[in-house]
C-alpha cells in the first residue's frame, strides 16, 4: 500500500503473556504493544516496497506452553481500472436496504449461532430475509431504470439480539453479515455491478458499533469507547460543532454521547482505534473494489481524525468518492463539514461532499409551502444561491428521501404533479442524485417509526402476491411513475449538460422557477410552476441562456414546442432540450 505501516490486532486468552516472533523477507516487526486488557496485543509491522505476496507464520511463544501460530497472508494489489473509480455527478445512486429488497437465497435466512433468529416479515423490526443475492438478481431492473450506482445500507455483520436488520450496529468490521451472504459474495456483487457498468457505494459507520462485538464486549482498553459515569445520550445538536459560543460540555455530549444503549460510541481520539477503523476501510476497498464511501452520522465524529482518515484513504485510492451524512438545518451548517475551510472552520475536513438535506427541505417547500419572499419556491432558489459556501457543491449528494425519513410520495400528499416535479428536479439539479428503493413504484409511508419506510419491495420474495419488478405486476399509476423516472434517468445518463454542465437559475416570478443546465453541446431548460393553477409565461427574460433557440423538445413527451411562451400546469415541471 502507499502507507507501508500496518498494525495488527491480536485477540486471544492472555495473549499478552506471549512473545511474538515473525520472520518474512520484506516484513519487519517494529513494535509490540501491550494494553490494559491482557487478551490483546497490537503489532506494528512495516511492509517494505518490493515485498513478495505470500503467507507467513506469526508465532506467539510462552515458556512451558505450546507455541501458538497464526498464518498471515499478504495479498497482491489489484490495479484493475474499474475498481475504486469514484461516484460523481455523472451518476444516479439507488439506495437499497438489503434486508428489505429481495430474498435471493433462503438458505441464509437464519443461523443458530446468531443472536436474532428467523425471519418475520410481519414485524417491521425483525429480519425479513433480503440479501445480496436478491440484489444481484435484480441488477437488470436497476440498469433499465437508469441507475448507475448502488448504495447499500451496511451489509457488515450486526449480531445484535434485536432490530439487527438495518446494519448500523456492526459487530465484526471485517465480515459481511451471514444473513446477507459472505465476503466472497459481496466481492462477486461488486464485480458483477462493474461488469454491467454500475458502481457501488459502501456505507461506513465510524461513530458507533454494536455492543455485542468482541472489541466492545472485551475491549482492549476502557478508552476504546467514550465512557460516562452513567449512560449519556448525544444531544444530537450539530450546531455546537461550529458554534463559537458553545458550551464545551454541550459539544462533548454531542460528539461523545451514545446513540443508543446498544450502540457504543467509539473514541476516535484513541490511536489504536484510529488505525483499526482506517485500515479496515482501506482493506474493504482493496478487497472488494467498491467505488465510494457514504459516511454515516458524520457530525458526531472527531473532526481531526476524520480529516486525517480522508487523507489516508485518498492516498491509497485517489479516485474513490466520499460523502458524509449531515442532516443539518442550514447550508452553512452543511458547508462547515466540507473541505476547503470555506466557512472559517479552522480545519480542512478533506470531505468532498455531504448529503444535501437542506436542498431536500427546500424542494419540499417549493412543492408544498405557500409562496413568500423566502418561502415556497423562493426557498429553493435561495438555497441554490448559497452554493458559494462550498468548495464544490457538485460533489454534494441530493435526494428526496432515504431510509431514515418519510417517503417522498407521502410528504407531497400523493400528488402526482408534485411527485413528477420533485423527480424532475432531482434528475436535473447540480450534485449527485440519489433515490430510495421503491420511489419509482410509488412506495409510500411516514417515518413513524422508521420501519414504516423500510417495507419490502413487492416481488422480492417467492410467494409475493405481486411482482413490481415487472410492468405486468405494477398498476397503471405505478407504471406511469416508473416510466417517468426511467425516462428522466436515462436521459440524464446520456446528457452531459445534466451531469457536469453549468447551472444558471432565475429569480422566481409569479411562482415560476426556471433554471438551465448547459455546456458547449446542449442546453436543458427546466421550468417549474409552483402555483396550483395553470400558467402561461413568456420566455424573453431568459434570453441569456435561450439565445437564438426558437424551439425545444419536451424530454418526457418528445413533443417539439414553440419556445416563445410556455404553458405549465399547476405544480408541474417542464424539462426542455433547446433546439435551434
C-alpha positions in Angstrom: 0.0 0.0 0.0 1.0 3.7 -0.2 1.4 3.6 3.6 3.9 0.8 4.4 2.9 0.6 8.1 0.4 -1.9 9.3 -1.0 -2.5 12.8 -2.4 -5.9 13.5 -4.8 -6.6 16.4 -4.3 -10.0 18.1 -7.1 -11.1 20.4 -6.8 -14.3 22.5 -6.8 -15.5 26.0 -4.0 -13.8 27.8 -2.1 -13.4 24.5 -0.1 -10.5 26.0 1.8 -13.0 28.1 3.5 -14.4 25.0 6.5 -13.3 22.9 5.9 -12.6 19.2 8.1 -14.0 16.5 7.8 -13.1 12.9 10.3 -13.8 10.0 9.4 -13.0 6.4 11.5 -11.1 3.8 10.4 -7.5 3.4 8.3 -7.5 6.6 9.7 -6.1 9.9 8.1 -6.4 13.3 8.6 -2.8 14.5 6.9 -2.9 17.9 4.6 -5.0 20.1 2.2 -3.0 22.2 0.6 -4.4 25.4 -2.6 -2.6 26.6 -4.9 -2.7 29.6 -6.6 -5.9 28.6 -4.1 -8.9 28.5 -6.3 -10.5 25.9 -4.8 -8.1 23.3 -1.6 -7.4 21.5 -1.1 -4.6 18.9 1.7 -5.4 16.4 3.3 -2.7 14.3 4.6 -4.1 11.0 6.4 -2.4 8.2 5.9 -3.8 4.7 8.8 -2.7 2.5 8.5 -1.9 -1.2 9.0 -5.0 -3.3 7.9 -7.4 -0.7 6.6 -10.6 -2.4 3.0 -11.5 -1.7 2.6 -14.7 0.4 1.7 -16.3 3.6 3.9 -16.4 6.7 3.6 -17.6 10.3 3.3 -15.3 13.3 4.3 -17.2 16.4 3.2 -16.5 19.9 5.6 -18.2 22.4 5.5 -18.8 26.1 7.9 -20.9 28.1 6.5 -24.2 29.2 3.5 -24.0 26.8 2.8 -24.9 23.2 3.5 -22.1 20.8 0.5 -20.6 19.0 0.8 -19.9 15.3 -1.3 -17.7 13.0 -0.7 -17.7 9.3 -1.0 -14.2 8.0 -1.4 -13.5 4.2 -0.1 -10.6 2.3 -2.1 -10.2 -0.9 -1.1 -8.8 -4.3 -2.8 -5.4 -5.0 -5.5 -5.3 -7.7 -5.0 -2.4 -10.1 -7.9 -3.1 -12.4 -9.3 0.1 -14.0 -12.9 -0.4 -12.9 -12.1 -0.6 -9.1 -12.5 2.3 -6.7 -13.4 4.5 -9.7 -15.5 7.1 -7.7 -19.2 8.1 -7.8 -19.7 11.6 -9.3 -22.3 13.9 -10.7 -22.3 11.8 -13.8 -24.1 9.1 -11.7 -27.5 8.3 -10.3 -27.4 6.5 -6.9 -30.0 4.0 -5.9 -30.2 3.3 -2.1 -31.1 -0.2 -1.0 -31.7 -1.6 2.4 -30.6 -5.2 1.7 -32.9 -6.9 4.2 -36.0 -5.3 2.6 -35.3 -5.5 -1.2 -35.2 -9.2 -2.2 -34.5 -12.6 -0.8 -32.4 -14.4 -3.3 -31.1 -17.2 -1.0 -33.4 -18.7 1.6 -30.6 -20.9 2.9 -29.1 -17.9 4.7 -32.2 -16.6 6.4 -31.3 -17.7 9.9 -28.3 -19.1 11.8 -28.4 -20.9 15.1 -25.2 -19.3 16.3 -26.5 -15.7 15.8 -28.5 -13.8 18.4 -31.5 -12.8 16.3 -33.0 -15.9 14.6 -35.6 -16.4 12.0 -37.4 -14.1 9.5 -40.6 -12.4 10.5 -41.9 -10.3 7.6 -45.0 -9.3 9.7 -42.7 -7.3 12.1 -41.1 -4.1 10.9 -38.3 -4.5 13.5 -37.3 -8.1 12.6 -35.3 -9.6 9.8 -37.2 -10.2 6.6 -34.6 -12.2 4.7 -33.4 -9.9 1.9 -29.8 -10.4 0.9 -27.0 -9.6 -1.5 -28.1 -12.4 -3.9 -31.5 -10.9 -4.1 -30.0 -7.6 -5.2 -27.8 -9.3 -7.7 -30.9 -11.0 -9.2 -32.4 -7.6 -10.0 -29.4 -5.6 -11.4 -31.1 -5.7 -14.8 -34.1 -3.9 -13.4 -31.8 -1.2 -12.0 -29.8 -0.9 -15.2 -33.0 -0.5 -17.2 -34.3 2.2 -14.7 -31.2 4.3 -15.5 -29.4 3.7 -12.2 -25.6 3.9 -12.4 -24.5 3.4 -8.8 -25.9 1.3 -5.9 -25.6 2.3 -2.3 -26.4 -0.4 0.3 -27.0 0.4 3.9 -24.3 -1.5 5.8 -24.1 -5.2 5.0 -21.5 -5.8 7.7 -22.3 -8.2 10.5 -24.8 -6.9 13.0 -25.1 -9.8 15.5 -27.4 -7.9 17.9 -30.4 -9.6 19.6 -33.0 -7.2 18.3 -33.5 -5.0 15.2 -30.3 -6.1 13.6 -31.6 -5.8 10.1 -30.6 -2.1 9.5 -26.8 -2.7 9.7 -25.7 0.3 11.7 -24.6 -1.6 14.8 -21.6 -3.5 13.4 -20.2 -6.4 15.5 -17.5 -7.6 13.1 -15.9 -4.9 10.9 -14.3 -7.5 8.6 -17.3 -9.7 7.9 -20.4 -9.4 5.8 -23.4 -10.5 7.8 -24.1 -14.2 7.1 -27.8 -13.5 6.6 -26.8 -11.2 3.7 -24.2 -13.5 2.3 -20.4 -13.9 2.5 -17.4 -11.7 1.9 -16.8 -13.6 -1.3 -20.4 -13.0 -2.4 -20.1 -9.2 -1.7 -17.0 -9.1 -3.9 -18.9 -11.0 -6.6 -21.7 -8.4 -6.3 -19.2 -5.6 -6.8 -17.6 -7.4 -9.8 -21.0 -8.1 -11.4 -22.0 -4.4 -10.9 -18.8 -3.3 -12.6 -19.3 -5.7 -15.5 -22.7 -4.1 -16.0 -21.4 -0.5 -15.8 -22.8 0.0 -12.3 -20.8 1.4 -9.4 -21.1 0.5 -5.7 -21.1 2.8 -2.6 -20.3 1.2 0.8 -21.9 2.6 3.9 -19.5 3.1 6.8 -20.1 3.8 10.5 -17.2 5.4 12.3 -19.1 6.9 15.2 -20.6 3.8 16.9 -20.6 0.0 16.9 -22.8 -2.8 18.2 -22.2 -3.7 21.9 -22.1 -7.5 21.1 -18.9 -7.2 19.0 -15.8 -8.6 20.7 -13.9 -5.3 20.6 -16.8 -3.9 22.7 -17.7 -6.8 24.9 -14.0 -7.5 25.6 -12.5 -4.0 25.0 -8.7 -3.6 24.5 -8.9 -0.7 26.9 -11.5 1.5 28.5 -10.7 4.4 26.2 -11.8 2.3 23.2 -15.2 3.9 23.6 -16.5 7.1 25.2 -17.1 6.4 28.9 -19.6 8.2 31.1 -20.4 7.8 34.9 -23.9 6.8 33.7 -25.4 6.3 30.3 -25.4 9.6 28.4 -27.1 10.0 25.1 -26.0 12.5 22.5 -27.9 15.8 22.4 -27.9 15.5 18.5 -27.3 19.2 18.2 -24.9 19.7 15.4 -24.7 23.5 15.8 -22.4 23.1 18.8 -19.7 21.7 16.4 -19.4 25.1 14.8 -20.8 27.5 17.5 -18.0 29.8 18.7 -20.1 30.4 21.8 -20.9 26.8 22.6 -20.6 25.2 26.0 -17.7 22.7 25.9 -19.9 20.2 27.7 -22.7 20.6 25.2 -20.1 19.9 22.5 -18.8 16.9 24.4 -22.3 15.4 24.8 -23.0 16.0 21.1 -19.8 14.1 19.9 -19.2 11.7 22.8 -22.7 10.8 23.8 -24.1 7.5 22.7 -26.8 7.0 20.1 -28.3 4.1 21.8 -27.7 1.6 24.7 -26.7 -1.0 22.1 -24.5 1.4 20.0 -21.2 2.1 21.8 -19.8 5.5 20.9 -16.3 5.0 19.6 -13.5 7.1 21.0 -11.7 8.4 17.8 -9.0 10.1 19.8 -7.6 6.6 20.7 -4.7 6.0 18.3 -5.3 2.2 18.2 -9.0 2.7 17.3 -8.0 5.2 14.6 -5.7 2.7 12.9 -8.3 -0.1 13.3 -11.0 1.9 11.5 -8.8 3.4 8.8 -7.1 0.1 7.9 -10.5 -1.7 7.9 -11.9 0.8 5.4 -8.8 0.7 3.2 -9.0 -3.1 3.3 -12.6 -3.2 2.1 -11.8 -1.1 -0.9 -8.8 -3.2 -1.8 -10.7 -6.4 -1.2 -13.9 -5.6 -2.9 -13.2 -2.7 -5.3 -16.1 -0.5 -4.1 -16.2 2.9 -5.7 -17.2 5.2 -2.9 -18.0 5.6 0.8 -21.0 7.1 2.4 -20.1 8.1 5.9 -22.9 7.7 8.5 -23.6 10.3 11.2 -20.6 12.4 10.1 -21.1 15.4 12.6 -20.7 13.1 15.6 -17.2 12.0 14.7 -13.9 13.6 15.9 -13.1 16.3 13.3 -9.3 15.9 13.3 -9.4 12.2 13.0 -11.9 12.3 10.1 -9.8 14.8 8.2 -6.8 12.5 8.6 -8.9 9.5 7.7 -10.0 11.1 4.4 -6.4 11.9 3.5 -5.2 8.4 4.4 -7.9 6.7 2.3 -7.5 9.0 -0.7 -3.7 8.4 -0.6 -4.4 4.8 -1.4 -7.4 5.3 -3.7 -7.3 8.8 -5.4 -10.5 8.3 -7.4 -12.6 6.9 -4.5 -15.5 9.2 -3.7 -16.6 10.2 -0.2 -19.7 11.9 1.0 -20.8 12.4 4.6 -24.3 12.2 6.1 -25.0 15.5 7.8 -28.8 16.0 8.0 -28.4 19.5 9.5 -30.6 22.5 9.1 -28.8 25.2 7.0 -26.5 25.4 4.1 -23.8 27.0 6.3 -24.0 24.1 8.8 -23.6 21.7 5.9 -20.7 23.6 4.4 -18.9 23.6 7.8 -18.3 19.8 7.3 -17.0 20.1 3.8 -13.4 20.5 2.5 -11.6 23.8 1.9 -12.1 25.8 5.1 -14.6 27.9 3.1 -16.6 29.0 6.2 -13.8 29.7 8.7 -13.8 26.1 10.1 -10.1 26.4 11.2 -9.7 22.8 9.9 -9.8 21.4 6.4 -12.1 18.3 6.7 -11.0 16.9 3.4 -14.6 15.8 3.0 -15.6 16.5 -0.7 -19.4 16.4 -0.3 -22.3 15.9 2.1 -25.9 14.5 1.9 -27.7 17.7 0.9 -30.7 17.6 3.3 -31.1 21.4 3.1 -31.7 21.1 -0.7 -34.3 18.3 0.1 -36.2 20.5 2.5 -36.1 23.4 0.1 -37.6 21.2 -2.6 -40.4 20.2 -0.2 -41.0 23.9 0.4 -41.2 24.5 -3.3 -43.7 21.8 -3.7 -45.8 22.2 -0.6 -45.4 25.6 1.0 -47.1 28.9 0.1 -45.0 31.3 -1.9 -43.3 34.1 0.0 -40.2 36.3 -0.1 -38.1 33.5 1.3 -40.8 30.7 1.4 -42.1 28.2 -1.0 -40.2 28.1 -4.3 -38.1 31.1 -3.3 -36.5 29.0 -0.6 -35.2 26.6 -3.2 -33.8 29.5 -5.2 -32.2 30.9 -2.0 -30.6 27.5 -1.1 -29.1 27.1 -4.5 -27.8 30.7 -4.3 -25.8 29.6 -1.2 -23.6 27.2 -3.2 -20.8 29.8 -2.7 -20.4 28.3 0.8 -18.9 25.0 -0.7 -15.6 24.4 -2.4 -17.6 22.4 -4.9 -21.3 21.9 -4.5 -21.5 19.5 -7.4 -20.0 16.8 -5.0 -23.0 17.0 -2.7 -25.5 14.2 -2.9 -29.0 15.4 -3.4 -32.1 13.3 -2.5 -35.8 13.4 -1.8 -35.9 10.7 0.9 -34.0 7.8 2.4 -34.2 5.0 5.0 -34.4 7.5 7.9 -37.2 9.7 6.8 -40.7 9.8 5.4 -41.1 8.7 1.8 -41.2 11.4 -0.8 -44.6 10.4 -2.2 -46.3 10.7 1.3 -44.6 14.1 2.0 -46.2 15.6 -1.1 -49.6 14.2 -0.2 -49.5 11.6 -3.0 -50.0 14.4 -5.5 -48.6 13.1 -8.8 -47.8 16.5 -10.3 -45.7 17.2 -7.2 -44.1 13.8 -7.4 -43.1 14.3 -11.0 -41.8 17.8 -10.3 -39.6 16.6 -7.4 -38.2 13.8 -9.6 -37.5 16.2 -12.4 -35.6 18.5 -10.0 -33.7 15.5 -8.6 -32.5 14.5 -12.1 -31.7 17.9 -13.4 -30.1 19.9 -10.5 -26.4 20.1 -9.7 -24.9 17.4 -7.5 -25.1 13.6 -7.3 -28.7 12.5 -7.4 -29.7 9.6 -5.0 -33.1 7.9 -5.0 -34.5 5.4 -2.5 -35.6 2.0 -3.4 -39.3 1.8 -4.4 -39.7 5.5 -5.0 -40.1 4.7 -8.7 -43.1 2.4 -8.0 -44.8 4.8 -5.6 -43.9 3.2 -2.3 -45.1 5.4 0.5 -45.4 6.0 4.3 -44.3 8.2 7.0 -41.3 7.6 9.3 -43.3 7.0 12.4 -41.5 4.7 13.2 -38.6 4.2 10.7 -39.7 0.7 9.9 -42.7 2.0 8.0 -40.5 3.4 5.3 -38.4 0.2 5.1 -41.1 -2.0 3.6 -40.3 -5.0 1.4 -40.1 -4.4 -2.3 -43.1 -6.3 -3.6 -42.0 -9.3 -5.7 -38.6 -9.7 -4.0 -39.8 -12.8 -2.1 -41.0 -16.1 -3.6 -44.8 -16.2 -3.0 -45.3 -12.4 -3.1 -48.8 -11.7 -4.5 -47.5 -9.2 -7.0 -44.1 -8.6 -8.6 -43.4 -4.9 -9.1 -40.1 -5.6 -10.7 -42.1 -6.2 -13.8 -44.5 -4.0 -15.7 -47.2 -6.7 -15.5 -47.1 -6.6 -11.7 -47.4 -2.9 -11.4 -50.6 -0.8 -11.5 -51.2 1.7 -14.3 -50.2 4.6 -11.9 -47.1 2.7 -10.8 -46.1 2.1 -14.4 -46.6 5.8 -15.2 -44.3 6.7 -12.3 -41.7 4.1 -13.2 -41.7 5.1 -16.9 -41.4 8.8 -16.0 -38.4 8.2 -13.7 -36.8 5.9 -16.2 -37.2 8.4 -19.0 -35.6 11.2 -16.9 -32.8 8.9 -15.5 -31.8 7.6 -18.9 -31.9 11.0 -20.4 -29.7 12.3 -17.7 -27.3 9.3 -18.2 -26.9 10.3 -21.8 -26.8 14.1 -21.4 -23.6 15.6 -20.2 -25.2 19.0 -19.6 -27.2 17.5 -16.8 -24.1 15.8 -15.3 -21.2 18.2 -15.4 -22.8 21.2 -17.1 -23.1 24.6 -15.6 -26.2 25.8 -13.8 -27.9 29.2 -14.2 -31.1 30.0 -12.2 -33.5 32.9 -12.4 -35.4 34.6 -9.6 -38.9 33.1 -9.5 -41.7 35.3 -10.9 -45.4 34.6 -10.2 -44.3 31.3 -8.7 -42.5 30.1 -11.8 -38.9 29.0 -11.2 -36.6 28.5 -14.2 -33.1 27.2 -14.4 -30.8 25.9 -17.1 -28.1 23.2 -17.2 -25.8 23.7 -20.1 -22.4 23.1 -21.8 -21.0 23.6 -25.3 -23.1 20.6 -26.6 -26.5 21.1 -25.2 -28.8 23.4 -23.1 -31.6 22.0 -20.9 -34.3 24.3 -19.6 -36.3 23.4 -16.5 -39.4 25.4 -15.6 -41.5 24.7 -12.5 -44.9 26.3 -11.8 -45.3 26.3 -8.0 -48.8 27.6 -8.1 -51.9 25.4 -8.2 -53.3 26.9 -11.3 -52.0 26.6 -14.9 -49.9 29.5 -16.0 -48.6 30.8 -19.3 -45.4 32.8 -19.4 -43.2 34.4 -22.0 -39.6 33.5 -22.1 -37.9 36.7 -23.2 -36.3 37.3 -19.8 -34.3 34.1 -20.1 -32.5 35.3 -23.3 -29.1 34.9 -21.7 -29.4 31.1 -22.0 -32.1 30.7 -24.6 -30.1 32.8 -27.0 -31.2 32.0 -30.6 -33.2 28.9 -29.9 -36.7 29.1 -31.1 -38.0 25.7 -30.2 -37.5 23.0 -27.6 -38.1 19.3 -27.2 -40.1 18.1 -24.3 -37.9 15.4 -22.8 -40.8 13.4 -21.4 -43.2 13.5 -24.4 -40.8 14.0 -27.3 -43.0 16.9 -28.5 -41.4 19.9 -30.1 -42.8 23.2 -28.8 -42.6 26.9 -29.5 -40.2 28.4 -27.0 -41.5 32.0 -27.1 -44.0 31.2 -24.4 -44.7 28.2 -22.1 -47.9 26.9 -20.6 -47.3 25.0 -17.4 -49.9 23.1 -15.4 -50.1 23.7 -11.6 -47.3 22.1 -9.5 -45.8 20.8 -12.8 -42.4 20.9 -14.3 -41.2 21.1 -17.9 -37.8 19.6 -18.8 -36.9 21.0 -22.3 -34.0 20.5 -24.6 -33.4 23.6 -26.6 -33.0 23.3 -30.4 -32.2 25.9 -33.0 
